[in-house]
């Protein structure tokens, strides 16, 4: 159980790292039109280079009537600055407002608020908001994968499998969904199903660090310490500073292998 707890934390960190790399919902622009769309896009660009300046720009704009666009940019700036705990309540408030007045924006805003709460280390709040997003867009693969990841962290593997089954029905080539489902099967104790999913994930993305890290965890679960060691060392060779690398180091420590 102690090993599984460490790996679920590794998955949480993996998701947060993927968000920063791929502009997951908490940093993605909303589909806002109108005369001030260019101002909104410029504000968001500034969050990448100087988040504090972007926050001040957004606050001033909000005082001038910038509305949802200005407030969204301010929240993104706080995430970029490393303070998702400041951004999360604002994004959640925006989501609730959108649900009443801009239903087209509500699903993405709920998903963005959930991402912010997740980065602020409140997975229960994130789960609630992810569910709100999915009520409005029930077959969104990104939303389903994100909720499954949180359910894994909260030790709800069966519920995570349900989300991932649907995500893979919608998007069968999403390798990260296969990796997360393997982790869920491992939490349940079904190593054979976990192995099948990892094999499929590695067929889609050979040498993917997240898949190799999870395969190492499955091998360790089955008592194959040499195999687990080989996978985790491969992860450290490929991506030592990644979240998968953190997961590999934790696994190596658990089986008393000297870290490279």
C-alpha positions in Angstrom: 0.0 0.0 0.0 2.8 2.4 0.8 4.3 1.8 -2.7 1.0 2.5 -4.4 0.6 5.7 -2.5 3.9 7.0 -3.7 3.1 6.1 -7.3 -0.2 7.9 -7.2 1.6 11.0 -6.1 3.9 10.5 -9.0 0.9 10.4 -11.3 -0.4 13.6 -9.8 3.0 15.3 -10.5 3.1 13.8 -14.0 -0.3 15.4 -14.8 0.8 18.8 -13.5 4.0 18.6 -15.5 2.0 17.7 -18.6 -0.2 20.7 -18.1 2.8 23.1 -18.1 4.2 21.5 -21.2 1.0 21.4 -23.3 -1.1 24.3 -22.0 -3.8 22.2 -20.4 -7.1 24.0 -19.6 -5.9 26.2 -16.8 -3.7 28.2 -19.2 -5.5 27.8 -22.4 -7.3 30.9 -23.9 -11.1 30.9 -23.8 -13.0 31.3 -27.1 -13.8 35.0 -26.4 -14.6 37.2 -29.3 -15.5 40.9 -29.5 -13.6 44.1 -30.0 -11.2 43.4 -27.1 -10.1 39.9 -28.2 -6.7 41.1 -29.3 -6.2 42.8 -25.8 -7.1 39.5 -24.2 -4.7 37.5 -26.3 -1.9 40.0 -25.6 -2.6 39.8 -21.9 -2.3 36.0 -22.0 0.9 36.2 -23.9 2.3 38.4 -21.3 1.6 35.9 -18.6 4.3 33.6 -20.1 7.0 36.2 -20.1 6.1 38.4 -17.0 3.2 37.0 -15.0 3.2 39.8 -12.4 3.1 42.4 -15.1 0.3 40.5 -16.8 -1.6 40.4 -13.5 -1.4 44.2 -13.0 -2.5 44.7 -16.7 -5.4 42.4 -16.1 -6.4 44.1 -12.8 -6.4 47.5 -14.4 -8.4 46.2 -17.3 -10.9 44.6 -15.0 -11.4 48.0 -13.2 -12.1 49.5 -16.6 -14.8 46.9 -17.3 -12.8 44.2 -18.9 -15.1 41.6 -17.5 -14.5 37.9 -17.8 -11.6 38.2 -20.2 -9.6 40.4 -17.8 -10.4 38.2 -14.8 -9.4 35.1 -16.7 -6.1 36.6 -17.7 -5.5 37.6 -14.1 -6.1 34.1 -12.9 -3.8 32.6 -15.6 -1.1 35.0 -14.5 -1.3 33.7 -10.9 -1.0 30.1 -12.2 2.1 31.1 -14.2 3.5 32.9 -11.2 3.2 29.7 -9.2 0.2 30.7 -7.0 -2.7 28.4 -8.2 -4.2 28.8 -4.7 -5.0 32.5 -5.6 -6.2 31.6 -9.1 -8.5 28.6 -8.2 -11.2 30.5 -6.4 -11.4 33.1 -9.1 -11.6 30.6 -11.9 -14.3 28.7 -9.9 -16.3 31.9 -9.5 -16.0 32.6 -13.3 -17.2 29.1 -14.0 -20.3 29.5 -11.9 -21.0 32.9 -13.6 -20.6 31.4 -17.0 -23.0 28.5 -16.1 -25.6 31.2 -15.6 -24.8 33.6 -18.5 -22.3 32.0 -20.9 -23.1 28.3 -21.1 -20.7 27.8 -24.0 -17.8 28.8 -21.8 -18.8 26.9 -18.6 -17.3 23.5 -19.4 -13.8 24.8 -20.1 -13.9 27.2 -17.1 -15.0 24.4 -14.7 -12.1 22.3 -16.1 -9.7 25.1 -15.7 -10.8 25.8 -12.1 -10.3 22.1 -11.4 -6.8 22.2 -12.8 -6.0 25.1 -10.6 -7.4 23.4 -7.5 -5.4 20.3 -8.4 -2.2 22.4 -8.6 -3.2 23.9 -5.3 -3.3 20.4 -3.8 -7.0 20.2 -3.3 -8.0 17.1 -5.3 -11.5 16.8 -3.7 -12.4 20.3 -4.9 -10.9 19.5 -8.3 -13.0 16.3 -8.6 -16.2 18.2 -7.9 -15.5 20.8 -10.6 -14.3 18.2 -13.1 -17.7 16.5 -12.6 -19.4 19.8 -13.3 -17.4 20.1 -16.5 -18.4 16.6 -17.6 -22.1 17.2 -16.9 -21.9 19.8 -19.6 -19.6 17.9 -22.0 -19.8 14.2 -21.0 -17.7 12.7 -23.8 -14.7 15.1 -23.6 -11.6 12.8 -23.5 -9.4 15.5 -21.8 -12.0 16.0 -19.0 -12.4 12.3 -18.5 -8.6 11.7 -18.3 -8.2 14.5 -15.9 -10.9 13.3 -13.6 -9.6 9.8 -13.7 -6.2 11.0 -12.6 -7.7 12.7 -9.6 -9.7 9.7 -8.8 -6.5 7.6 -8.8 -4.9 10.1 -6.4 -8.0 9.7 -4.1 -7.8 5.9 -4.3 -11.0 5.5 -6.4 -9.6 3.1 -9.0 -12.9 1.6 -10.1 -14.3 5.0 -10.8 -11.1 6.0 -12.6 -11.4 2.9 -14.8 -14.9 3.9 -15.8 -13.7 7.4 -16.8 -10.8 5.9 -18.8 -12.9 3.3 -20.5 -15.1 6.1 -21.9 -12.1 8.3 -22.7 -10.6 5.4 -24.8 -13.9 4.8 -26.5 -13.9 8.4 -27.6 -10.1 8.6 -28.3 -8.6 5.1 -28.6 -5.1 6.3 -29.3 -4.7 8.4 -26.1 -1.7 6.6 -24.6 -1.8 8.5 -21.4 -5.3 7.1 -20.8 -3.9 3.6 -21.1 -1.1 4.5 -18.6 -3.6 5.8 -16.1 -5.9 2.8 -16.6 -2.9 0.6 -16.0 -2.2 2.4 -12.7 -5.9 2.0 -11.8 -5.7 -1.7 -12.5 -2.6 -1.9 -10.4 -4.4 -0.2 -7.5 -7.1 -2.8 -7.8 -4.5 -5.6 -7.9 -5.1 -6.7 -11.5 -1.6 -6.9 -12.8 -2.4 -8.7 -16.1 -4.8 -6.0 -17.2 -2.3 -3.4 -16.2 0.4 -5.1 -18.3 -1.9 -5.2 -21.4 -2.6 -1.4 -21.2 1.1 -0.6 -20.7 2.0 -2.7 -23.7 -0.6 -0.9 -25.8 0.7 2.5 -24.6 4.2 1.6 -25.5 3.1 0.5 -29.0 1.6 4.0 -29.5 4.6 5.8 -27.9 7.7 3.6 -27.7 10.0 4.5 -24.8 7.5 6.9 -23.3 8.8 7.7 -19.9 5.4 7.7 -18.2 4.6 4.3 -19.6 8.0 2.9 -18.7 7.7 4.2 -15.1 4.3 2.6 -14.8 5.5 -0.7 -16.3 8.2 -0.7 -13.7 5.6 -0.3 -11.0 3.6 -3.3 -12.3 6.8 -5.4 -12.5 7.6 -4.5 -8.9 4.1 -5.4 -7.9 4.6 -8.9 -9.4 8.0 -9.3 -7.7 10.1 -8.7 -10.8 12.6 -6.4 -9.2 15.3 -6.7 -11.9 12.7 -5.9 -14.6 11.4 -2.9 -12.5 14.9 -1.7 -12.0 15.6 -1.8 -15.8 12.5 0.1 -16.6 13.1 2.8 -14.0 16.8 3.2 -14.9 15.6 3.6 -18.6 13.2 6.4 -17.4 16.1 8.2 -15.6 18.2 7.9 -18.8 15.4 9.3 -20.9 13.9 12.0 -18.7 15.7 12.4 -15.4 14.1 15.7 -14.5 10.5 14.7 -15.4 7.7 13.6 -13.1 8.2 10.1 -14.6 11.8 10.4 -13.4 10.6 11.3 -9.9 8.3 8.2 -10.0 11.2 6.1 -11.1 13.5 7.4 -8.3 10.8 6.7 -5.7 10.4 3.1 -7.0 14.2 2.5 -7.0 14.3 3.7 -3.4 11.5 1.3 -2.5 13.4 -1.7 -3.8 16.6 -0.6 -2.2 18.5 0.0 -5.4 21.3 2.5 -5.4 20.2 5.6 -7.4 22.4 6.5 -10.4 
